[in-house]
Amino acid sequence: MINLQQSSVAKAFWHYTLPSIAALMVSGTYQIVDGIFVGHFIGGDGLAAISLAWPFVGVLLAFGMMVGMGAGAHASLKMGAGQRLQANGYLMHALLLLLVIGLPLGLLLHFLSPNFLHLQGAEGGAYTQGTRYLYWMMIGAPVVLGSIALPLLVRNAGAPRLATIAMAIGALGNIALDALFIGYFQLGLQGAAFATLLGELSSVMICLSYLLSRRSHLPLSWSTFSWKIQPIIDILKTGLSSMLMYLYISFSIVLHNMLLLHYGQAIHVAAYSIAGYLITFYYLMAEGTAGGMQPLSSFYYGANLKNRVKASYKIACLFTLGSGILFVLAIQWSPEFFAQFFIAQDDQTLLTTTTWAMRLFLCAMFLDGFLILTATWFQSLGLGNKATFITMSNMLIQIPFLLVLPKFWGLNGMWLAVPLSNICLSLVVSYMLLKQWQALDHSTQEQ
């Protein structure tokens, strides 16, 4: 385990961040491969069904992220302060919360899923495929929660590489099972759900076996554990902004689906789904960078190493913005190159629709990375209110743009609503960041 007080910030940052990025990029890759299989073997209805069904899966991921990030941040803060027993307690409470939340949440969403699809305007093949997908994903709700929360706990327990390996094994298994269930057995989106759940289950089992073993840097001990309300409040409060990030994604997808079906048709939802796969790839890379930065910032802040708190954010921000800008330039240069992976050769109408949508919808994608990273940084310092403000604002500011712009610009207004809202919010968040930076400058200097 790397010594965070003696190692350079850059070395510690890459030690934690590279495995985190690798894990989530692998996760992004398997989601993209999911889309490729769906696009080629099921077609536009399948892509539209994924977009219509995914927001409910996003709700599960949101609760898993809340527990994982909330418990992970407090565990790292306690480790930085030398309080290992308290750090252990946060991990124990997190495991129990995953069980308490997972089953009832999955059952609730299962019963609500048909009405949810109808609410968005789903019909025909998109509705049929969507209900089959959600049926199995909701049954496997505890696995979905654990697949996102447990790697975060393992990373904060001092084993970032193992967290990466666990997620990579799950992702590779998912890809192989996609080929089997979707390509060979022709099971449609039901096969996609089987592949996802079995892949995630393998990741969950690897993480659990580590956390419950003596190999862990924070081995869990049931003999010293006692259920307390305060750690739960801490976890939920600190992790709230991370939950809202995923709820924001689900909310945004629902709103886009409804308005695209109002101003356009199912082909535009399919185009949005393809653009969503690409932005998810970058989003997860930014999330991976934030996930690698978070244990460092929390540890440094707990150890009163304020200059290192700032340095860890600087490195993360430069990397996130730089990679995001390069990705945007590549998409603007040749959107057809990216779109064709998801579209059958004979579907030129969907290809034309998707390339235009990508140029507009993804033009300010790098600002999503900035917002994710900054919210996580505030969260890592225990400033959950500021992190929650960023996430809630990201959700709410889109509504007027999505409702107003299409009235003047039609579908082009739909595609430009998110980029323009992100520009406005980024100006506000930059001011918040500047004020926090100045507060760190005036606080206790690094020893």
N, C-alpha and C positions, 0 to 999 in steps of 0.2 A: 504494500500500500504506500503510495507516494506521500512524502512529508510536505504538507501544504504550507507550513510556515517557513521551511528552508528552501524549497524548490522555487524557481522563478515562476512568475505568473504565467508567462507564455507556455512554459513546459507543462505546468499544471493544467492550464486551459486545454491544450491539445490532448493531454492524457485523458481528461474527462470528456472532451467534446467530440473527438474523432470517433470513439466507440458509440457515443450517443447519436451522432449524425449517421454513422454507418448503419446502426440499427433501424433508425426511422427511415433512412433512404431505402433500405431493403424493404421496409414496410411499404413505402411509397411505390417501389418497383412492383411488388406483388399486387398492389391495388391497380396499377396501370396494366399489368398483365391480365388481371381480372377483366378490365375494360376491353382489352384487345380480344380476349376470348368471347366476351359477350357481344361485342360489335360484329365479329366475323361469323360466329355460330348462331346467334339469335337475331342480330340486326338492330334497327332503330328502335323497335318496341322494347327490346331488352335494355338498351342504353337509357331510354326514357324511364323504364321501370326502376332501374337503379337510382336514378336521380329522384324519383318520387318516393322510393322506400328508404333511402339512406338517412334522411333526417331522424328517423326513429332509432337507427343504429347509432347515430351521433349523440342521441340522448344517453344511451348506455356508456359510450366513450366519455361523455362529459362527466358522469358520476365517477367513473374509474379514474379519470384525470384529476378530479377534485381530491379524491382520497390519496392517490399516488403523490401528487405535487405537494399537497398540504402536509402529509406525514413526512415526506422526504425533506422538505424545507426545514421543518422543526427538528428532525433527527440530525441534520447537518449543523443547524444552529447549536444544538446541545453538544454535539461532538466538538465543535469549535471552542465551546466554553469548558470542555473537559468533563461534561456530565453524561457519561456513556449509559448509565442506567436509565436516565430519563429518555435518551435517544432510543434505547431499546423499547421503552414503553410506547413510544409513538408508532413504531413499526408493528407492535402487537395489536394496538388499537386499530391500525389500518387494516390488518388481515380480518379482524372481526367485523369491521364496517363493510368490507366487500361482501361478506356472507349475508349480513343483515339487509343490505340494500339490494343485492343482485336478484334474488328470487322474486320478491314482491314486485319490483320494478319491471322485470321481464314479463310477469303475468299481466300486469296492468297494461303495458304497451301492446301485448299480444291481443287482448280483447279490444283495444282501441284502433288497431291497425287498419281494418276495413274502412271504418269511417274516416280515418286520417287520409287514406288514399283518395276516397271520394271527395273529400274537402278540397284537395288540390286540383280536382277535375280529371282524375285518372279514369280511363275507360278502355274497353277492348283488351287487346293483348298486353298493353302496359299494366293494366289493373290486375289481370290474371297472374302475370309473372311477378308483379310486386307483392301480391298476397302470399305466394308460395315462398318467396325469399324471406319475407318478414316472419312467417310462421316459424321457420327453423331458427332464425337469428334470435328471436325473442325467447324461444325455449333454451337456447344456449347463453342467455344473458349473463350469468355469473362468469362464464368463460370470457365473454367479451370484456367485462369490467376488469377481470384479472389480467387479461392480456396487455392492457395499457398501464395498469397500476403497478403490477409486480416488478416489471423491469425498472421502473423508477425507484422502487424501494431497494432493489438489489444495487442499483447505481449509488444510491445514497448510503448504502451499507458498506461501500468501499470496493465494489466489484463491477466497475463499468464495462469491462471487457466481457464478463459473463452475461451481463444484461444484453449486450450486443449479440453474443452468440445465441442466446435464447431466442431473441427476436428474429435473427437470421434463419435459424432452423425452422421456426414457425412459418416464416415467409416462403422459404424454399419448398417446404412441405405443401403450402397453399398452392404454389405455382404448379407443382407436380400433380396435385389432386384436381386442379382446374382442368388440366389436359385430360385427366381420366374421366371426371364427372361431366364436364361440359363438352369436351371434344369427342371422347370415345363413347360414353354412355348417353350423350345427348339429353342430359337432365335439366337443361336450361338454368334459370336462376336458382332453382332448388339445389342443383349441383354446385353452383357458386357458393351458396350458404354452407353446404356440407364441407367444401374445401376450406373455407375461411375458418369455420369452427374447429375442425380437426387440426389445422395448422396452429391456431391460437392455443388450443389445448396443450400441444407439445411445448410451447413457450411457457405456459403457466406452470406445467409440471417441473420444468427445469428450474425456474425461479423459486418455486416453493421448496424444492429439495435443497437448494442452497440456503435459503433463509432459515430453514428448520434444522440445518446441520451445524456441526462444530467448525466447519470451514469458514463460516461467515465471520466477518470482522465485527459484526454485532449479532452474535448468536442469540436467537430468541429463547427465553427461559420462561416457561409457563409457571414454574414454581415461585418466581418472584413477581409475577404479574398480578395486578389488581385492576379491575374495571373502574375507570374514573370518568367523570363527565367533562372535566376541564380539557384533557388532551383531545377529546372528540370535538369540543367547541373550537379548539385551536386548529385542528386539521380542517374542519369544514370552513372556518372563517378564512384561513390562509389559502385553501384550495379553491375557494369560491370563484376567483377570477379565472382560474384554469377551466373550471366547469363552464363558466359563461362563455369562454372562448369557443368551446365545442357547441354549446347551445346557440351561439351566434352563427356558427356555420350552418347548423340545422335550420335555424330561423331564416337565414338568408336563402338557403336552397328552397325552402317551402315557398317563400315570397316570390322568388324567381320562377319556380314552377307554375304557380298560379297565374302570374302576370304574363309569362310566355305563352301559356295556353289561352289567355284572354286576347293578347295582341297578335299571337301567331298560332302555331299548331305543334303537334307532337315532334316534328322534325327539329324545331327550335329548342325543345327540351332536350332532345338527343344531342344537339350541338353544344348546349350548355353543360351536359354531362361530360362530354369529351374535354371541353375547356376546364371543367372541374377536376378531371383526373390530372391535368398538367399543373394546375395551381396547387392541388393537393401535394404533388411531388415537391414543389418548392416550399409549401407550408410546412411539410414534415421536416424538410431540411432545416428551416428556420426554427422549428420546434426542437429539433435535435441539438442545434447550437444553443438554444435557450436552456435545454435540459442539461447540457454539459456545463454551461456557465453557472446555473443555479446553485449546485453544491459548493462551488468555489466562493461565489458572492456571499452565500449564507455563512460559510465557515469564516471567511475573512471578516465579515461584519460582526460575527459572534466573538472573534478574537481581537476586535478593535483595530484591524489593519485596513484603515479606510482608503489609503492610496491603492492598495491591491483590489479593493472593491471596485474602484473606478477603472483600474487597468483591465480587469476581467471583462467589464462591459465594453470598453473601447475595442478590444480585440474582437469580441463577439459581434459588435455592430459593424465594424469594417468588413468582416467576412460575410455577414448576412446581406448587407446592402450591395457589396461588390458582386457576389454571386447572383443576387436577384436581378441586378441591372444587366449582367451578361445574359441571363436567361431570357429577359424581356427582349433584348436586341436580337437574339437568335430566333425567337418566335416572330418578331416583326420582319425579319429577313426572309424567312421561309415557313409560314404557318402550314402550308400544304405538307411539308415534310413530317411535321408532328401529327397532323390530323389523319394522314393516310394509314397510320398504324391501327386506327380504330374503325376504319370504314372499308367495307367490301369494294373491290375495284369497280363494280358496275353501279355503284350508288353515287353518281356525280352530283346529284342535287344536295345530298347531305354533306359532301366534301366542300362544295361551294359555300353553303350556309355556315359550316363550321369554321372555315378559314377566315371569313369576314368577322364572325363573332369573336374569334381568338384575338385578332388584331386590336379590337376595341376593348374587350373585356379584360385582357391581360396586360394592358399598356402600363399600368402603375402597380403591377404585382409586387415589386420589391418593397413597397410601403407596407404591405401585409407583414413582411418579415420584421420591419422596424417596429411595428405595433406589438407583435407577438413578443419580441425580444425585450422591449422596454417594460411591458406589463409583467413579464417574468422576473425582470431585474427588481422592480418594485416589490414584487412578491417575495423574492429571496431575501430582501431586507426586512421582512415582516410588515411591509406597508401594504397590506391587503386591500385597504380602501382605495388607494390610488390605482392599483392593478385592476380592481373591479370597475373603477370609473372608466378606465381605458376600454375595457371589454364591453361594458354596457353602452358606452358612447359609440363604439364601433357598430354595435347592433342597431341602436336607435337612429343614428345619423343617416343610415341607408334608407330608412322608410320614406322621408320626404323626397329624396332623389329618385327612388324607384316609383313613387306615385306620381310625381310631377313630370319628370323628363320624358317618359313615353307619350304623354299627352301632346308634346310638341314635336318630338323626334321619332315617335313610333318605336320600332324594335332597336334602332340605334340608341335611343335614350335608355332602353333596358340595359344594353351592353355597356354604356358609359356611366351608369349610376354608381357602381361600386368604385371605379377608379377616382371619380370626382369626389365622392364622400371620403375616401381614404386620404386624398390630398388635404382636404379641410381638417380632418381629425389629426393628421400628422403635424400640422402647425401648432395645434393646441398641446399635443403630447411633447413636442420639442420644447415648448415653454416650461412644462412640468419637469422635464428632464433637466433643464438648465437650473431651475430653482433647487432641485434635489442635489445637483452637482455642487452648487454654491454652499448648501447646508453641510455637505461632506467636507468641503474646504475649510469651513469654520469649526468643525468638530475636532475631536481628539486626533492628533496626527499619528501616523504609523510609528510604532515603537522601534 
